Amino acid sequence: MTERHEYAVRIIRCGTESEPFGWEIIRKATSDEVIRSSGTFPTRVEALADSARAAAPLAFDVDPKPQD
């Protein structure tokens, strides 16, 4: 059985004035960053939606890359 981790999403200010938001996913127990957005977003909602797509493989323990 694999070890389960709990994660949290932080919406952070990291971009320009027109796209000021990004996100990072952290492991709750240690506050270690697991992944961070590579882009920035104009609103917190858009950053949150993108983080949900990135977090899905962590939450559901699946491989994000489709296999042929």
C-alpha positions in Angstrom: 0.0 0.0 0.0 1.3 3.4 -0.9 1.7 6.2 1.7 -1.0 8.8 1.5 -0.2 12.5 1.7 -2.4 15.5 2.3 -1.8 18.6 0.0 -2.9 22.2 0.1 -3.0 24.8 -2.7 -1.7 28.3 -2.1 -2.7 31.1 -4.5 0.3 33.5 -4.6 1.2 36.8 -6.0 4.1 36.3 -8.4 3.4 37.9 -11.8 2.9 41.2 -13.5 0.2 43.8 -12.7 -2.0 42.4 -15.5 -1.5 38.7 -14.5 -0.5 38.8 -10.8 -1.5 35.3 -9.6 0.1 31.9 -9.6 -0.3 28.8 -7.4 1.8 26.3 -5.5 0.8 22.9 -4.2 2.4 22.0 -0.9 2.5 18.8 1.3 0.6 19.8 4.4 2.7 17.9 6.9 6.0 19.5 5.9 4.9 22.6 3.9 7.3 21.4 1.2 6.5 22.7 -2.3 5.5 19.8 -4.6 4.7 21.8 -7.7 4.3 25.4 -8.8 2.5 27.0 -11.7 4.7 27.8 -14.7 2.5 30.6 -15.8 0.6 33.5 -14.2 -3.1 34.3 -14.3 -5.2 37.5 -14.2 -7.5 36.3 -11.4 -7.3 34.1 -8.4 -10.2 32.0 -9.8 -8.2 31.2 -12.9 -5.2 30.3 -10.9 -7.3 28.0 -8.7 -8.8 26.3 -11.7 -5.4 25.6 -13.2 -4.1 24.3 -9.8 -7.0 21.8 -9.7 -6.0 20.4 -13.0 -2.4 20.0 -11.8 -3.5 18.5 -8.5 -5.8 15.8 -9.9 -3.0 13.3 -10.4 -1.9 13.8 -6.8 -5.4 13.5 -5.4 -6.4 10.5 -7.5 -3.0 8.8 -7.6 -3.0 8.5 -11.4 -0.3 9.1 -14.1 -1.0 12.4 -15.8 0.5 11.2 -19.1 -1.7 9.0 -21.3 -0.2 5.7 -22.4 -0.3 4.5 -26.0 
